[in-house]
Amino acid sequence: MLINAVMMLRQRAIVRAFERAAATTAATARTADQLGLQPGMAWHRLASLAVLRCPGEGRWFLDVANWQRLRRRRHRIALAVVAGVLVLLGLLLVAGTLSRPGAP
């Protein structure tokens, strides 16, 4: 869980660097050095999800639409996890209430 959180923080930092440099199209693509970044696991994960795209010559740009899709998907997953935890807590509460002596 902690590793995922760190990965997402690094990914956000990478995306912010692309946004600050306005590297959001093939024409405005930049190298990692130009952005002051060093490709690592977070970078490669974004590339495998087509959030970062390489038009050639070691230059990369941010695919904003794919980044937004990825963020929406992550938000949906987080919401589903929270909902699942709340349902589980509700079931535990009901089960604990029914198992008490004198419960209806």
Backbone torsions as a table, in degrees:
resi	resn	phi	psi	omega
1	MET	NA	-45.8	179.6
2	LEU	-64.3	-38.3	179.7
3	ILE	-63.3	-41.0	177.9
4	ASN	-62.9	-41.4	-179.8
5	ALA	-63.8	-43.0	178.7
6	VAL	-64.7	-41.6	179.1
7	MET	-61.1	-43.4	-179.3
8	MET	-66.9	-36.8	176.7
9	LEU	-63.8	-42.8	178.3
10	ARG	-65.2	-40.1	178.3
11	GLN	-62.8	-41.4	178.3
12	ARG	-62.9	-39.2	178.6
13	ALA	-64.0	-40.0	178.2
14	ILE	-63.7	-46.9	-179.7
15	VAL	-61.2	-42.5	178.3
16	ARG	-60.8	-38.6	178.6
17	ALA	-62.6	-41.9	177.5
18	PHE	-65.5	-41.5	179.7
19	GLU	-65.1	-43.5	178.6
20	ARG	-60.0	-36.3	-179.6
21	ALA	-85.3	-1.6	-177.4
22	ALA	56.1	35.5	178.9
23	ALA	-91.6	74.6	-175.1
24	THR	-121.9	7.9	175.4
25	THR	-140.3	165.0	178.3
26	ALA	-60.8	-34.0	-179.0
27	ALA	-69.9	-27.4	-178.0
28	THR	-105.8	13.6	-178.1
29	ALA	-59.1	148.1	-178.6
30	ARG	-130.4	159.9	173.7
31	THR	-83.1	162.9	177.9
32	ALA	-60.6	-39.2	179.3
33	ASP	-61.8	-41.7	179.2
34	GLN	-62.8	-28.9	180.0
35	LEU	-90.5	-5.7	-177.7
36	GLY	72.9	28.7	-177.9
37	LEU	-115.8	155.7	174.3
38	GLN	-122.4	116.5	-178.2
39	PRO	-57.3	132.2	178.0
40	GLY	-141.8	-157.3	-176.5
41	MET	-61.9	-43.2	-179.5
42	ALA	-62.9	-42.4	178.7
43	TRP	-59.7	-49.8	-176.1
44	HIS	-66.3	-32.8	176.5
45	ARG	-65.8	-43.4	177.5
46	LEU	-63.1	-38.2	178.4
47	ALA	-66.3	-39.4	-179.6
48	SER	-69.2	-23.3	177.4
49	LEU	-92.3	6.0	179.7
50	ALA	63.1	25.5	173.0
51	VAL	-81.4	-39.2	172.0
52	LEU	-104.2	132.3	-178.5
53	ARG	-124.3	144.9	-178.3
54	CYS	-114.6	108.3	178.2
55	PRO	-80.1	-5.2	178.1
56	GLY	130.3	168.3	176.0
57	GLU	58.2	28.1	177.9
58	GLY	72.4	11.4	178.7
59	ARG	-95.2	146.9	-176.8
60	TRP	-132.9	153.7	172.6
61	PHE	-141.1	159.2	179.9
62	LEU	-87.3	124.9	173.3
63	ASP	-88.5	97.9	-172.8
64	VAL	-60.2	-41.1	-179.0
65	ALA	-61.7	-43.4	178.9
66	ASN	-68.4	-34.8	176.3
67	TRP	-63.8	-42.7	178.8
68	GLN	-65.3	-39.7	177.1
69	ARG	-61.9	-44.1	179.7
70	LEU	-62.4	-43.0	179.1
71	ARG	-64.3	-41.8	178.0
72	ARG	-63.0	-42.1	178.9
73	ARG	-62.3	-42.7	178.5
74	ARG	-64.1	-39.0	178.3
75	HIS	-64.7	-41.1	178.3
76	ARG	-63.0	-42.4	178.9
77	ILE	-63.3	-44.4	179.5
78	ALA	-61.7	-42.1	178.9
79	LEU	-63.5	-41.0	179.1
80	ALA	-64.9	-39.3	178.5
81	VAL	-64.7	-46.0	178.9
82	VAL	-61.6	-44.3	178.4
83	ALA	-61.1	-42.3	178.5
84	GLY	-62.5	-41.6	178.2
85	VAL	-64.9	-42.2	179.0
86	LEU	-63.8	-41.0	177.2
87	VAL	-63.2	-45.0	179.2
88	LEU	-61.0	-44.3	177.7
89	LEU	-62.9	-40.6	177.0
90	GLY	-61.5	-43.6	178.6
91	LEU	-64.2	-40.6	178.0
92	LEU	-64.6	-38.9	178.4
93	LEU	-64.2	-46.2	179.0
94	VAL	-63.7	-44.5	-179.7
95	ALA	-63.1	-40.0	178.9
96	GLY	-68.0	-36.8	179.3
97	THR	-68.1	-41.4	-178.7
98	LEU	-73.5	-24.4	-176.9
99	SER	-87.6	-5.4	178.6
100	ARG	-72.4	146.3	175.4
101	PRO	-61.5	138.7	179.1
102	GLY	84.6	3.4	178.9
103	ALA	-74.2	147.5	-178.8
104	PRO	-64.9	NA	NA
